[in-house]
Amino acid sequence: MALEITGIAIPSLICIFLFLWGASLFFAAAQSPQGAMAIFVVGKQWMWHLQHPEGPREINQLHIPVDVPVRLTMTSEDVIHDFFVPAFRMKMDVVPGRYTSEWFEATKPGSYHLFCAQYCGTLHSGMTGTIEVMSLTGYAQWLRENSTAESMAQMGLQLFSRLGCDTCHLSDGTGAGPALQGRFGKQVTLRDGQNRVMDGAYVRQSILDPASLPLPNYRPVMPTFRGQVSEEHILQLIAYIKSLASGERTQAP
């Protein structure tokens, strides 16, 4: 009996230790470092659309600085894609209707292949691109040369006004919809008592299916903008609403 108990207990303890150790390493690796550079990715048949918060947009190519953590926020316009960079050992599904994220840090300048690793239709094999890893000074120069007049937040502000969102979401809270200043990243209590965090997924659902997120003290009068805005537009609106929470100055040009 003692031998049987020992033979079961020792391997079990070893397995538990290895599991907890591996799980802690997994969660530590999955969390992007604070201050990671944000890049927004939209996959569509059959190309990659990538945008920097400062405004520059790229197709099938991404310029990033060396030795800087990069956090990707990704979604799809149509079917499931997969953002795959073999040299970085980085692979993540890009799913329509939701946001997935992944991060990496390139440690050597150069040009690296980007693939779609999920069969997505006729021209799947042609959905390729490159990641251009540059020195810090080289990237700063590229950013200056390719800078646009508007950041993502400023594009979101213009879209916010063009869609008429500013007629209901007044800053003083007296409009037909709630004020958005300082709300991103905070908890929101729905009419049924459920608590949600106002993150990118919440904002996206509010834009496309506002009736699914009824708020207390507000009538469900917000229309859906499904079919009127693209995934890129939604990311720009999220960037604008996020800037309201961070205190970032966002002015229309």
N, C-alpha and C positions, 0 to 999 in steps of 0.2 A: 504493500500500500504506500509506504513512504517513497519507494522508488518511482511508482506511478505518479504520485503527486509532484515529486521533484521534476520528473520528465515532462509534465504538463506545464508546471508553473514557470520554469526557467525559460522555455521557448516563448511562452505567452508574454512574459515581461519583456523579453527582447523585442518581440513584434510590436508591443505597445510603445516601447521607447522609440523604435525606428519610425513608427507611424506618426507619433507626435513630433519628432524631429523633422521628418519630411514635410508634414503639414505646415509647421512653422516656417520652414524655408520656402514652401510654395506661396504662402500668403505674403511673406516679405518680398518675394520676387514679383508677385502680381501687382503690388502697390507701387504706382509710379512715384518717384521722388518729388518732394516739394519744389515748386518752381519749375517743373518740367515744361519745355516748350510745347505749346498746343498746336496741333495740326488737325484739320477737319477733312474727312475723306468721304466722298460719295461715290459708290460704285454703280455703274449702269452699263447696259449692254452696248458696246464692249469697250469701256474705257474707265479710267480712274480720274475723278475730279478732286483736286486737292486745293485747300485754301489756307493761307496763313492768317492769323488774327489781324496782322497789320494791313491786310487787303490783297496782296498778290495771289492770283489763282494760277494753277498749273494743271495740265492734262498729261497723264501718263509719265510725269516726272516730278520729283520732289527734291528741292535743295534744302539742306540742313547743315548746321555747323558741326564740326567734330567735337567729341568729348562733352556733348550737351544732351541730357535726357530729353527724349521726344515722346510726347503722349498723343496717340492717335484716337480721335473720336470718330467712329465710322458707322455709316448706314448705307442702305441700298435703295436705288430708285425703282427697281423692278424685281429681280430674283436674287437668290442667295449667291454671293460671291465669296472670295476668300483672299485676304491680303497676305501674301507670302513673300518674304525676303529670305532666301536660303542662307545667305552669308551672315545674317543677324540671328539665325535660329528663331525666327519670329513668324508666326502664322496665326491668323485669327479670322473667323467667319465674319462676313459683312452681311447683315440680315435686314430685309425690308421690314419696316414698321417698328424697329427698335434700334437702340444704340449699343454698340459694343466698343470696347476700348482695349488698347494694348500699348506698351511702351518699349522703347529700346534706346540704346546709347551706342552710337558708332564711334569707334576708337581709332579709326584709320581713314584718312582721306582717300577718295576714289569713287568710282562709279559701280553701283551694285544693281543686280537684276531684281525686278519686281514682277511677280506673276499672280494670276488668279488661280488658286488651287482647288476651285470648286467648279465642276462642269456647269456652264451657265448658258449654253446655247450654241448656235452655229459657229460663231467666231470666237469661241472660248480660247482657243490656242493663240489668238492674236491679242488677247487682253493682257498686254505686258507693259512694262515701263522700267524706269531707272530711278535709283536713289543716288543723288549727287551729294557726297559728303565733302564739305569744303572747310578750309581753315576759317578761324573766327574772323579774320580781316577780310578774307575772300567772300564769306557769307554776308558780312556787313555791307560790302560793296555791291554784291548782287541784290541785296534788299533795297539799297538806295536806287539802283538802276531800274528796278522793277516795282518800286513802290507805286501805289495808286493814290488817288486823291482822297479815298475813303477807306477806313478800316472796316472790318466786319460789323462792328457795333454801329458805325455810322450808316452802313448799308441797311442794317436792321432798323435803325431809326427812320430812315426814309420809307422803308416798306411798312413800318408801323403806322406812319402817317398816311401813306397812300391807301392802305386797307381800311382806314377809318378807325383803327384801334384807339387812337388818342381821344376820340369823342366819348368813349365809355370809361376807359381806364385813366381817370384824372388823378393827378398827384395828390390832391387833397382828400381823395376817397369819397367824393360826392357823386361820382358818376354811376352809370348802370352796372359797371364792373368794378372789382377791387383795385385799389392802387397797387402798383408793382414796385415802387421804390423800396429798396431794402428788403425785398421779399425772397429773392433767389437764394436757395440753400436753406431756407427756413421751413418749419413744419406748417402745413395747411390742414385745417380740420374741415372735412366735408360735412354735408348735411346729415349723413347717416352716422356721424361720429368717428368715421375712419380718419386716421392721420396719414398724410402723405408729405414727402419732402418735395419742395418745388425745385426740381432739378431739370435737366434737359428733357428727360422722358416725360415728365409731368407737363412741361410747357408744350411739347409736341402733341400730347394727347389733348390738351386744352384747345389747341388750334384746330386739330382735325376732328375731334369728337368732344366738343365742350359739354354736351348733355350728359356724358358719363362721369363728369366731375362737378356735381351740383354743390354750390356753396350756400351756407346759411346766410340769411338776410339779403340774398341777391336772387332776383328772378332769372330763370334760364332763358335769357334773350339773346345770348351770343350765338351767331350763326356759325356753321362749319365753313372752313376755308379749304376743305378737301377739293382737290382739282384746280384750285386757284393759286396755290403756292407749291414750289418744288421743295425737295429735301434741302437744297442749298439755301433757299429762302428761309426755311425753318431754322437752319443753323444760324443764319444772320439775325433772325429775330431773337433766338436764344442768347446770342452774343450781346445784343442790345439790352435785353432784360437783365442779364448777368452784370452788365456794366452799371445798371441802376443800383444794384446791391453793393457793388464794390466802391461806389463813389467816383468812378471814372467819369471824366467829362466827355460827353458824347454830343456833338453838335452837328447839325446838318451843314454841309458846305454851302 
